[in-house]
Amino acid sequence: LSAGRLRSLDELPVKTPDGGREQMYYSNENDDFILWADVDSAMNTRLYEASRLNDGTWHEPVMVDFGDDRSNHDDYPCMMSDGSTLYIASQGEGSIGGYDIFCSNRDSQTHEYMSPLNVGMPYNSPYNDFMLAIDEENGIGWWATDRHTRSGDSDQSTVTIYVFIPNDVRVNRHIDDPDIVSYAKMTDYKMTWEEDADYSEILQTISEIDVDHKVVAAEFEFPISSEVVYRNYDDFKTHEGTELMRDYLAKTEALNDLTEELSKLRKSYHSNPSAAVVAEIKSVKAQMQSLMSEIKEIRNNIYKAEKSTR
């Protein structure tokens, strides 16, 4: 997907409350923002998100808040390349039946989400409609549902994956259209084809997609210049730069730990003031100051080492 990637949850770079579910997670194109589903304390399936910091570590995961009192089960997130449009599968309030596809928007400034809206038929049905993902680079949409696989004692884990060409503008059919029910149910997907249309090119594009292509996840994010950002050790041109980066990340992680420790000490002092806590706070702040000076020096040395190769 040009908007990012869908990966197995066992590759998730952060810890999940239940150790990870056998599902997938979404990672954006820069590998610095992820979304996935997990159960909350009430055993409801919720979406969680996390962002990668510049030192390569991940921010503590937070539950996605859609700003409403929904008690839905949310799953299968996929965000568009705009970093705002989010498609999810949700079961509960607003659902036609089972899981339905919903769409929400994430504010680029506040990072708050709008209440999800049901995208309607034909994407949704009384059955389970699990996922909608759009490959903007190739102009292809993917949509999974079990509506035509649930009969008798059939395997309930079977789904049908439809491929579609996304429209820039939603096309609504008139209520008097004699075929409106068939379109809504997706009785025959071929009825959606344009007359005399040739889909061979898009089918060829799909056949050429390399499903085994392995994307190397970013290990950190280090701007080496205004145009270049290093994200993996292989990006370094010098051995010196590589070793300095390891030291830089180690000390940055130590600084983060001290920052967290300082926050806890301040809370402790607020609830129970004592000279001992004051002494600890002073000690931690001194260590932080020393580390910040070291980190600054290492960063400058990385620039010098890599600049020597240009």
Summary of the structure (lengths in Angstrom):
residues: 310
radius of gyration: 24.7
end to end distance: 33.5
largest distance: 83.4
contacts: 823
relative contact order: 0.09
helix: 29%
strand: 24%
